[in-house]
Structure formats: structure tokens, C-alpha cells
Amino acid sequence: MAVRHRLIQATPEAVWDVLADGDLYVQWVVGPSEVTPRDGQWPQVGATIAYEVRLGPLRLNNESVVRRCVPGSELELEAKAGRLGTARIDVELRPWGEQCLVIVDEHPLRGPGGLLHNVGVEALIQVRHRAMLARLANLCESEAGDRCRPDPPDEVGSVEYRPGTGRA
């Protein structure tokens, strides 16, 4: 099970606005080249978007279905990759001060993807999640405008590093 997190310098509301916009899916998810709404209203439960994933000359037609949605805090998807099977992808938003801690949890559900799931595949998913969370952060922080919260200023009790002050 691949779990990764990132602190995004935007409010949870600003991050949710990006997740809730199906047209922006292709900008933060690694893999899809075009997104086409298929069923329902994104991100309501049952809503589906179709997309193409290009791997060199190979073209895969996939889709993601919203399986669970808690507006403002959680989006759970089932990514369907045809013969490769399906995966559960959960994106959870947690307020962290005035910022947003985003936690992504992905694991295979059905098909050969589950049978082939091993440490190597897990490492590739981690790399993909790192890139996906970086894209999401860039998108959210640029879209957030005044809802973007920089790191809080140093407070009493914080540790400050100054060269030459430490002892070995």
C-alpha cells in the first residue's frame, strides 16, 4: 500500500477547489493526457471521467470513478486500467494550521495489478505520488491567491540554525 503526504501552502478549501474541478484532473494526476467527463457531476459519487494514458507508442484508455466524496476533506477514486485491473486512490485533506496536509493512499483492488504488486511496483507508485503531489501543490498554490498561506514565522521555542554555533 503506497501512502505519501505533502504539506501544501494553501488552505484545505483551496486544495479542495482544485480536486473538485474535473477539468484540472489532467494537470495534477501523473499519466492522463486528456480528460473527458463521462457520467455524473464531478466529484459526486458515481461521477466518471475518461482519459488516455500514453506509454511510448502504447495508448491506454482508462477511467476514474468517484467512490466516496466528503466535500472539503476526502476524495476516493477507483482508477480502472482495463486489463491491468483497478486501484483505489484516496486523497485526504487535513487542516494543518492555515495550510493543508494532503495524504494519498493507493493500492490495487482487482486484476493483475494486485498480483504483480511488489516492492518494485510500490517504489514506482511512490515516485509517481511524489510527482503528483508536487503538481497538486504547484497548482493549488498558484490558484489559491490570497488563500495561499506561507510557512508561519518563527515562533518562541523554534530552533534556529546558525553556522558555527553547534558542537560536535
C-alpha positions as CSV (number, residue, x, y, z in Angstrom):
1,M,0.0,0.0,0.0
2,A,1.6,3.3,-1.2
3,V,1.0,6.2,1.2
4,R,2.6,9.6,0.7
5,H,1.9,13.0,2.1
6,R,2.8,16.7,1.4
7,L,2.1,19.9,3.2
8,I,0.6,22.4,0.7
9,Q,0.8,26.1,1.4
10,A,-2.8,26.7,0.7
11,T,-6.0,26.3,2.7
12,P,-7.8,23.0,2.6
13,E,-10.6,24.9,0.8
14,A,-8.2,26.0,-1.9
15,V,-6.9,22.4,-2.4
16,W,-10.5,21.1,-2.5
17,D,-11.4,23.6,-5.2
18,V,-8.7,22.0,-7.4
19,L,-9.7,18.4,-6.6
20,A,-13.4,19.2,-7.2
21,D,-12.7,20.6,-10.7
22,G,-12.7,17.6,-13.1
23,D,-11.1,19.7,-15.8
24,L,-8.0,20.2,-13.6
25,Y,-7.5,16.4,-13.1
26,V,-5.1,16.1,-16.0
27,Q,-2.9,18.9,-14.5
28,W,-2.2,17.2,-11.2
29,V,-2.5,13.5,-11.9
30,V,0.5,11.9,-13.4
31,G,-0.3,9.9,-16.6
32,P,-3.5,11.2,-18.2
33,S,-3.2,13.3,-21.4
34,E,-6.8,14.3,-21.9
35,V,-9.8,14.1,-19.6
36,T,-13.4,13.7,-20.8
37,P,-16.3,13.8,-18.4
38,R,-18.4,10.6,-18.9
39,D,-21.0,10.2,-16.2
40,G,-22.3,12.4,-13.4
41,Q,-21.1,15.6,-11.9
42,W,-17.5,15.6,-10.7
43,P,-16.8,14.9,-7.7
44,Q,-20.1,13.4,-6.8
45,V,-20.2,9.7,-6.0
46,G,-20.5,7.8,-9.3
47,A,-19.1,10.5,-11.5
48,T,-16.7,9.2,-14.1
49,I,-14.0,10.8,-16.2
50,A,-12.3,9.0,-19.0
51,Y,-8.7,9.7,-20.1
52,E,-5.9,8.4,-22.2
53,V,-2.5,7.3,-20.8
54,R,0.4,7.2,-23.2
55,L,3.4,5.0,-22.6
56,G,5.6,5.5,-25.6
57,P,3.7,4.1,-28.6
58,L,1.1,2.4,-26.3
59,R,-2.2,4.1,-25.6
60,L,-4.4,3.0,-22.8
61,N,-8.0,4.2,-22.4
62,N,-8.7,4.4,-18.7
63,E,-11.3,6.0,-16.4
64,S,-11.6,7.1,-12.8
65,V,-14.9,6.8,-10.8
66,V,-15.6,8.7,-7.6
67,R,-16.4,6.0,-5.0
68,R,-16.5,8.3,-1.9
69,C,-16.6,12.0,-1.5
70,V,-16.6,14.0,1.7
71,P,-16.6,17.6,0.3
72,G,-13.7,19.6,1.5
73,S,-11.8,16.7,3.1
74,E,-11.7,13.4,1.1
75,L,-11.9,12.2,-2.5
76,E,-11.7,8.4,-3.0
77,L,-11.4,7.1,-6.6
78,E,-11.3,3.8,-8.4
79,A,-8.9,4.0,-11.3
80,K,-9.8,1.5,-14.0
81,A,-6.9,0.5,-16.2
82,G,-8.6,-2.1,-18.4
83,R,-6.9,-5.4,-18.4
84,L,-4.4,-4.2,-15.9
85,G,-7.1,-4.0,-13.3
86,T,-8.2,-1.3,-10.9
87,A,-6.8,0.6,-8.0
88,R,-8.2,2.5,-5.0
89,I,-6.8,6.0,-4.7
90,D,-7.7,8.1,-1.6
91,V,-6.8,11.7,-1.3
92,E,-7.4,13.1,2.2
93,L,-7.1,16.7,3.2
94,R,-6.3,17.7,6.7
95,P,-6.1,21.3,8.0
96,W,-2.5,22.0,9.3
97,G,-2.6,25.4,10.8
98,E,-3.6,27.6,7.9
99,Q,-2.1,25.1,5.4
100,C,-3.3,21.7,4.1
101,L,-1.7,18.3,4.7
102,V,-2.6,16.1,1.7
103,I,-2.3,12.3,2.2
104,V,-2.5,10.0,-0.8
105,D,-3.1,6.3,-0.3
106,E,-3.2,3.9,-3.3
107,H,-3.4,0.2,-3.6
108,P,-4.6,-2.3,-6.2
109,L,-8.1,-3.7,-6.0
110,R,-8.7,-6.1,-8.9
111,G,-6.9,-7.7,-11.8
112,P,-3.2,-8.5,-12.5
113,G,-2.1,-5.2,-10.8
114,G,-2.8,-6.8,-7.5
115,L,-0.9,-10.0,-8.4
116,L,2.1,-8.0,-9.7
117,H,2.1,-5.6,-6.7
118,N,5.5,-5.9,-5.0
119,V,8.3,-3.7,-3.5
120,G,9.4,-2.6,-7.0
121,V,5.9,-1.6,-8.0
122,E,5.5,0.1,-4.7
123,A,8.6,2.2,-5.3
124,L,7.3,3.3,-8.7
125,I,4.0,4.3,-7.2
126,Q,5.9,6.4,-4.6
127,V,7.8,8.2,-7.3
128,R,4.5,8.8,-9.1
129,H,2.9,10.1,-5.9
130,R,5.8,12.5,-5.3
131,A,5.4,14.0,-8.8
132,M,1.6,14.1,-8.4
133,L,1.7,15.9,-5.0
134,A,4.3,18.4,-6.4
135,R,1.9,19.1,-9.3
136,L,-1.0,19.4,-7.0
137,A,0.9,21.8,-4.7
138,N,2.0,24.0,-7.6
139,L,-1.5,24.1,-9.0
140,C,-3.1,24.8,-5.6
141,E,-0.6,27.4,-4.5
142,S,-0.9,29.3,-7.8
143,E,-4.7,29.0,-7.9
144,A,-5.1,29.9,-4.2
145,G,-4.0,33.5,-4.4
146,D,-4.9,35.1,-1.1
147,R,-5.9,31.6,0.2
148,C,-2.2,30.6,0.0
149,R,-0.6,30.6,3.4
150,P,3.2,30.8,3.6
151,D,5.1,29.0,6.3
152,P,4.4,30.6,9.7
153,P,7.0,32.9,11.0
154,D,9.5,31.6,13.6
155,E,7.9,31.5,17.0
156,V,9.2,31.2,20.5
157,G,10.7,27.8,21.0
158,S,11.6,27.3,17.4
159,V,15.1,26.0,16.6
160,E,17.3,28.3,14.6
161,Y,20.5,27.1,12.9
162,R,23.4,29.5,12.7
163,P,26.7,28.2,11.3
164,G,29.4,27.8,13.9
165,T,27.1,27.5,16.9
166,G,26.9,23.8,17.1
167,R,29.4,21.4,18.8
168,A,30.3,18.0,17.5
